[in-house]
Amino acid sequence: MLPPIRAYAGRRQAWVKHYFLGNYIESLTFKVSSWADDFVYVDGFSGPWQAGEEEYQDTSFGIALAALRKVKHEWKRIRGRDVRMTALLVEKSARAFNRLQQVKELFPDIRIETYKGEFTSLVPTLIKAIPANAFTFVLIDPKGFAIDMDAVAPLISRPRTEVLFNFMFDFINRFALHDDADVVAGLEKLMPGTGWRQRLGHVAKTVTGDELPQGRKAVLVECFSEALRRIGGYPHVLETPVYYPLRDRTFYSLVYATRAAAGVEVFRDCQVATLKQQDDRRAEAKVAAQAQRSGQDEMFVDAPRLAARPSDAILASAEAASRSMMIDLLGQQPAGMKFKDLRLQVLEREIIRKQRVGELAAELRKSGLIDFPDWESRRRVPQDDSLALAAR
C-alpha cells in the first residue's frame, strides 16, 4: 500500500509511478506464480534516494518487495505453493548502498542480494544470480539517459523476462538536438540504430505550433521503443505518460516490454487505473497551489471531485478507435480471426481494458457490424477462440 500523497512532497509524479508499479508487479507476480517456482525482481537503480517511510514504502524497490511478499504469502495460503521470491538491487552511490543493507532485515522471507556499482557493468553478475527457469521483471529507472542498451541486452533478452523502463522524456527532450558530442553519443547508446536525430529534425521542419511538443515526444518514445523491441526481442512494447503535477506536460514515460499477451492485458488494466489516479492527484495539486495563492482553501475543496478527468476523453477516444479498428481488421481478413488475436491487436494500439474490448465486440455484433458464428446466447462477451468475422 502506498503512503499518503503528502509523503511525496515535491515529487507527486513519483506517487503516480509507484501507483502503477505496485499494481502491475502485484498483478504480474500473482499470474506468473501460478506456474513459475522462481520470481526475480531486478532494480538497476535502487537508491534509496528520498525514502522517508518505514519499510521504504515510498521507493520503487520497497513497493516491489511488499508486492512480492504479499503474493508469496497468498499462494502459500490458497495452494500451499512456496514460490521463491528474489530481489537483486543495484546502487552505485556508497551512501545509498549502505542504507540499502537495512532492507534485508525488513524482508527476511525474500532473498535479497545487493550490488554496489554501475548497473550496466554488473549485468553479467546479475545474470549469474538469476535461476535458469526463473521469471524475471527488470526495472530500469535512471536519473538521466546514460544507459547503453546494448550493454543490458544480455539481461533483457533472456527468456521469461519483462522490462519496465523509465524513459526520462522531458530531460532527454531538452538535449535531443544538442550538438555536444558526448550528449549525442549518449542518446545514440540509448536509442541505437533508430535514426532518432534525423527523425527529430524532420518533425522540427514539418510540425509547428502546439503540435510540435507532441510530435517530438512521439518520435523519441517511438525510437526508444523500437530499440527496446529489437534489442530485447519483444513483440509488445507499450508506453504510459507521467505528467508534471502542475503543468500539462509529460515529465517521463514508463515504457514496458513483454512477450506475452497476458502482459499486455495487465499493463492496460493498470494503465487505465493509473491515468485516473494521476488526474485526481494533479487536480489536488492544482487546487492546493491555487488555494495557497488565494488564501481561500474552502473555495476549492470539492474541485478535484467535481472536475472532469482528462483521461475520460482519452479513454472515450480509445473506445471509438477500438470499435473502428475491429471492423477494419476483420474487413481485411475474409476468413476471420480468433477473437483473442483481434483483441490483442486492439490492446496493443489503444488504451483500453481487456474486458472492455469484449464488451465492445458484443455491442458491434448486436449492431450487425461484426459477426460471431458460434456465439452462445448466454455469453456476454466472446470467448477467446470464438471466430470473429466481418458482417456480411
C-alpha positions in Angstrom: 0.0 0.0 0.0 1.4 3.4 -1.0 2.0 6.1 1.7 -0.3 9.1 1.5 0.4 11.7 -1.1 1.8 14.1 1.5 4.8 11.7 1.8 5.6 12.7 -1.8 6.0 16.4 -1.2 7.8 17.9 -4.2 7.6 14.7 -6.2 4.0 13.9 -6.8 4.9 12.4 -10.1 6.7 9.6 -8.2 3.5 8.7 -6.5 1.9 8.1 -9.9 4.9 5.9 -11.0 4.7 4.0 -7.7 0.9 3.5 -8.1 1.4 1.9 -11.5 4.4 -0.1 -10.4 2.7 -1.5 -7.3 -0.4 -2.6 -9.1 1.5 -4.0 -12.0 4.0 -6.0 -10.1 1.4 -7.5 -7.8 -0.9 -8.5 -10.7 2.1 -9.8 -12.8 3.6 -11.8 -9.9 0.3 -13.4 -8.9 -0.3 -14.6 -12.5 3.3 -15.8 -13.0 3.5 -17.5 -9.7 0.7 -19.9 -10.7 3.3 -21.8 -12.8 6.8 -20.3 -12.0 8.6 -21.5 -8.9 11.1 -18.6 -9.0 10.3 -15.0 -9.5 13.1 -12.5 -9.7 12.8 -8.7 -9.4 15.8 -6.7 -10.7 16.2 -3.0 -9.9 19.1 -1.4 -11.7 18.9 2.0 -9.8 17.6 1.1 -6.4 18.7 4.1 -4.2 17.0 4.8 -1.8 17.2 8.4 -2.8 14.4 10.2 -0.9 13.0 7.3 1.2 11.1 8.7 4.2 8.8 5.9 5.1 9.2 2.7 7.2 10.0 -0.3 5.1 10.8 2.1 2.2 7.2 2.2 1.1 7.9 5.3 -1.0 10.6 3.7 -3.1 10.3 1.5 -6.1 12.1 -1.4 -4.6 10.1 -1.1 -1.3 6.9 -1.3 -3.2 8.1 -4.2 -5.3 9.2 -6.1 -2.2 5.9 -5.6 -0.5 4.1 -6.9 -3.6 6.4 -10.0 -3.8 5.8 -10.7 -0.1 2.0 -10.4 -0.5 1.9 -12.7 -3.5 4.2 -15.2 -1.8 2.0 -15.5 1.3 -1.2 -15.6 -0.8 0.0 -18.5 -2.9 1.1 -20.3 0.2 -2.3 -19.8 1.8 -4.5 -20.8 -1.2 -2.5 -23.6 -2.8 0.4 -24.4 -0.4 2.8 -23.2 -3.1 6.1 -21.9 -1.9 7.2 -19.6 -4.6 10.8 -18.4 -4.2 11.0 -14.6 -4.4 14.3 -12.9 -5.1 15.2 -9.2 -5.4 18.5 -8.1 -7.0 19.1 -4.5 -6.1 21.8 -2.4 -7.7 23.1 1.0 -6.5 26.3 2.9 -7.2 26.1 5.6 -4.5 28.0 4.4 -1.4 25.7 6.3 1.0 22.5 4.9 -0.7 24.1 1.4 -0.9 24.8 1.4 2.8 21.1 2.3 3.6 20.1 -0.5 1.2 21.6 -3.1 3.5 18.8 -2.5 6.0 16.2 -3.9 3.6 17.3 -7.4 4.1 16.2 -7.4 7.8 12.8 -5.9 6.8 12.1 -8.7 4.3 13.6 -11.9 5.7 11.1 -14.0 3.6 12.6 -12.8 0.3 16.1 -13.5 -0.9 17.7 -10.0 -1.3 21.1 -9.5 -2.9 22.6 -6.0 -3.2 25.3 -4.9 -5.6 27.3 -1.8 -5.5 28.4 -0.3 -8.8 27.1 0.7 -12.3 24.1 -1.3 -13.5 25.4 -1.9 -17.0 28.8 -3.2 -15.8 27.0 -5.6 -13.3 24.8 -7.2 -16.0 26.9 -10.4 -16.2 26.9 -10.7 -12.4 23.1 -10.3 -12.3 22.5 -12.9 -14.9 24.5 -15.5 -13.0 22.4 -14.7 -9.9 19.1 -15.5 -11.7 17.9 -19.2 -11.7 17.8 -20.6 -15.2 14.0 -21.1 -15.2 13.0 -18.0 -13.2 10.6 -15.4 -14.4 12.3 -12.0 -14.2 11.0 -8.5 -14.0 13.6 -5.8 -14.7 13.0 -2.2 -13.6 15.4 0.4 -15.2 14.8 3.8 -13.6 17.8 6.0 -14.1 18.0 9.7 -13.2 19.1 10.6 -16.7 19.6 8.8 -20.0 23.2 7.4 -19.8 22.1 3.8 -20.5 23.9 1.7 -23.0 21.1 -0.5 -24.3 23.5 -2.9 -26.0 25.2 -3.5 -22.6 21.9 -4.5 -20.9 20.9 -6.7 -23.9 22.1 -10.0 -22.3 19.8 -9.4 -19.3 16.6 -8.0 -21.0 16.8 -10.5 -23.9 16.6 -13.5 -21.5 13.6 -15.8 -21.9 10.8 -15.3 -19.3 11.8 -11.6 -18.8 9.8 -8.4 -18.8 11.1 -4.8 -18.6 9.8 -1.5 -17.3 11.9 1.4 -18.3 11.5 5.0 -17.0 12.2 7.0 -20.1 13.1 10.5 -18.9 11.4 12.3 -21.7 11.5 15.9 -20.6 15.2 15.6 -19.7 16.0 13.9 -23.0 13.9 16.3 -25.0 16.0 19.2 -23.7 19.2 17.7 -25.0 17.9 15.8 -28.0 19.1 18.3 -30.7 22.2 19.4 -28.7 25.4 19.4 -30.7 27.6 18.3 -27.9 29.4 15.1 -29.0 29.0 13.4 -25.6 25.3 14.1 -25.5 24.7 12.8 -29.0 26.8 9.7 -28.2 24.8 9.0 -25.0 21.5 9.3 -26.8 22.8 7.0 -29.6 23.5 4.4 -26.9 20.0 4.8 -25.6 18.3 4.6 -29.0 20.9 2.8 -31.2 20.2 2.4 -34.9 16.9 4.3 -34.9 17.9 7.4 -36.7 16.3 9.4 -33.9 18.3 12.6 -34.7 17.2 12.7 -38.3 13.6 11.9 -37.4 13.5 14.8 -34.8 14.9 17.1 -37.5 12.1 16.1 -39.8 9.5 16.9 -37.1 11.1 20.3 -36.5 10.7 21.1 -40.2 7.2 19.8 -40.7 5.3 20.3 -37.4 4.7 23.7 -35.9 2.8 25.4 -33.0 1.1 23.4 -30.3 1.7 20.1 -32.1 5.5 20.3 -32.0 6.0 19.1 -28.4 3.7 16.1 -29.0 5.5 15.4 -32.3 8.9 15.4 -30.6 7.6 13.1 -27.8 6.1 10.7 -30.3 9.5 10.4 -32.2 11.6 10.0 -29.0 9.3 7.4 -27.4 8.9 5.6 -30.7 12.6 5.4 -31.3 13.3 4.1 -27.8 10.5 1.6 -28.1 12.0 0.4 -31.4 15.4 -0.1 -29.8 13.9 -1.9 -26.8 11.8 -4.2 -29.1 14.8 -5.1 -31.3 17.4 -5.5 -28.6 15.3 -7.4 -26.2 13.3 -9.4 -28.8 10.0 -8.1 -27.5 6.9 -8.2 -29.8 4.9 -5.9 -27.5 6.2 -2.5 -26.3 3.8 -0.1 -24.7 4.0 3.3 -23.0 2.1 5.4 -20.5 2.9 9.0 -19.7 3.5 10.6 -16.2 2.8 14.3 -16.2 4.1 17.2 -14.2 1.8 17.8 -11.3 1.1 21.5 -12.2 1.8 21.6 -15.9 0.1 19.8 -18.8 3.3 18.3 -20.0 4.9 14.9 -19.9 7.6 14.5 -17.3 8.6 11.0 -18.2 7.2 7.9 -19.9 7.0 4.4 -18.5 7.9 2.1 -21.4 7.0 -1.6 -20.9 8.1 -4.6 -22.9 6.7 -8.1 -22.8 6.5 -11.2 -25.0 3.1 -12.3 -23.6 -0.5 -11.3 -24.4 -1.3 -11.6 -20.7 1.4 -8.9 -20.0 -0.3 -6.5 -22.5 -3.6 -7.1 -20.8 -2.3 -6.5 -17.3 -0.5 -3.4 -18.5 -3.6 -1.9 -20.0 -5.6 -2.6 -16.8 -3.0 -0.9 -14.7 -2.6 2.0 -17.1 -6.3 2.9 -17.2 -6.4 2.9 -13.4 -3.2 4.9 -13.1 -4.4 7.6 -15.6 -7.5 8.2 -13.5 -5.5 8.3 -10.3 -3.0 10.7 -11.9 -5.8 13.0 -12.9 -7.0 13.1 -9.3 -3.6 13.8 -7.9 -2.9 16.5 -10.4 -6.2 18.2 -9.7 -5.4 18.1 -6.0 -2.0 19.7 -6.6 -3.5 22.4 -8.7 -6.2 23.1 -6.2 -3.6 23.3 -3.4 -1.5 25.7 -5.4 -4.4 27.9 -6.2 -5.7 27.9 -2.6 -2.2 28.8 -1.4 -2.1 31.7 -3.7 -5.6 33.0 -2.8 -5.6 32.1 0.9 -9.1 30.7 0.5 -8.8 26.9 0.8 -12.5 26.2 1.3 -13.4 27.6 -2.1 -11.7 24.8 -3.8 -12.2 21.8 -1.5 -14.5 19.9 -3.9 -12.7 20.8 -7.2 -10.9 17.5 -7.7 -14.2 15.6 -7.1 -16.2 17.8 -9.4 -13.7 18.3 -12.2 -13.8 16.1 -15.3 -10.8 13.9 -15.7 -8.7 14.5 -18.8 -8.4 10.7 -19.0 -12.1 10.4 -19.6 -11.7 11.9 -23.0 -8.6 9.8 -23.7 -10.5 6.6 -22.9 -13.6 7.6 -24.8 -11.4 8.3 -27.9 -9.7 4.9 -27.4 -13.1 3.1 -27.3 -14.2 4.8 -30.5 -10.9 3.9 -32.2 -11.2 0.3 -30.9 -14.6 -0.1 -32.5 -13.4 1.1 -35.8 -10.3 -1.0 -35.6 -12.2 -4.2 -35.0 -14.4 -3.5 -38.0 -11.4 -2.6 -40.2 -9.2 -5.5 -39.2 -12.0 -8.0 -39.9 -12.7 -6.3 -43.2 -9.1 -7.2 -44.2 -9.5 -10.8 -43.1 -12.2 -12.6 -45.1 -11.6 -15.8 -43.3 -11.9 -14.1 -39.9 -9.8 -14.1 -36.8 -9.9 -15.7 -33.4 -11.2 -13.1 -31.0 -8.1 -13.3 -28.7 -5.9 -12.3 -31.7 -8.3 -9.5 -32.7 -8.4 -8.3 -29.1 -4.6 -8.4 -28.7 -4.2 -6.1 -31.8 -6.6 -3.6 -30.2 -4.9 -3.7 -26.8 -1.5 -3.1 -28.4 -2.6 0.1 -30.0 -5.3 1.6 -27.7 -5.6 2.4 -24.0 -8.5 0.1 -23.1 -9.1 -2.8 -20.8 -9.3 -6.4 -21.9 -12.9 -6.7 -20.6 -14.0 -3.6 -22.3 -12.8 -4.9 -25.7 -15.0 -7.9 -25.2 -18.0 -5.7 -24.4 -17.4 -3.5 -27.4 -17.2 -6.6 -29.6 -20.5 -7.8 -28.2 -22.1 -4.4 -28.9 -20.8 -4.5 -32.5 -22.2 -7.9 -33.0 -25.6 -6.8 -31.7 -25.5 -3.9 -34.1 -24.8 -6.2 -37.0 -21.3 -4.7 -37.7 -19.3 -7.8 -37.0 -20.3 -11.5 -36.6 -19.5 -14.4 -34.3 -21.0 -17.6 -36.0 -20.5 -19.7 -32.9 -21.9 -17.1 -30.4 -23.7 -18.6 -27.4 -26.7 -16.6 -26.3 -25.8 -16.9 -22.6 -22.5 -15.2 -23.0 -21.9 -11.5 -22.5 -18.6 -11.3 -24.3 -16.9 -13.5 -27.0 -14.7 -16.5 -26.0 -11.0 -16.3 -26.7 -11.3 -18.9 -29.5 -14.5 -17.6 -31.0 -14.2 -16.8 -34.7 -14.8 -13.1 -35.4 -15.9 -12.2 -39.0 -16.8 -9.0 -40.8 -20.5 -8.5 -41.2 -21.9 -9.9 -44.5 
